[in-house]
């Protein structure tokens, strides 16, 4: 098998990471469409809440677990995306190793090292960063949050994107109290999807303060900044 090439710069790496975000969103859209409400016209989705939709919620034996039940039923349809996510992660990690061996520094891994971010926290950062780089992410976030006015990803959506079962989701939802001791507190080992400190479940994530740190500024300056070691 041909050895993978190192990344040329941080922007090339960021594009691959955003490619993983695209797969996560494609996966979420499949889950969202697994139980459509035929009584609500598509153009009114997120504007009108039907009686049938409410009945489905109150009839569920476990409201928090309903999403994961639906995801389980859609496992066959999700399997190709899950394989693609796995292969994408492996390829990105290998190219990162090759880049390090070549003596080049990538901004996103450097940011993670400086602030001690876990892989799940980096995924949350990328989810928040998406609309800063491409406005069409706002359309997907509005669709998945069933609200045309919510163009930024809420914490609930972000955690649903990166968690894979109800146990992870419940553990992540408990993190605000575990982070109460301060920003330096690290999540427990059994939690793979950290909950951002100080965020309500419906509040939007934001990556405005970190745009330049991961390789995005203006089209000209970003590319220039990546020449050489970054």
Helices and strands as residue ranges (DSSP letters): H 10-32, G 33-35, G 42-44, H 51-59, H 63-73, H 75-101, H 107-115, H 119-133, H 136-144, H 155-162, H 166-173, H 175-178, G 208-210, G 212-214, H 219-225
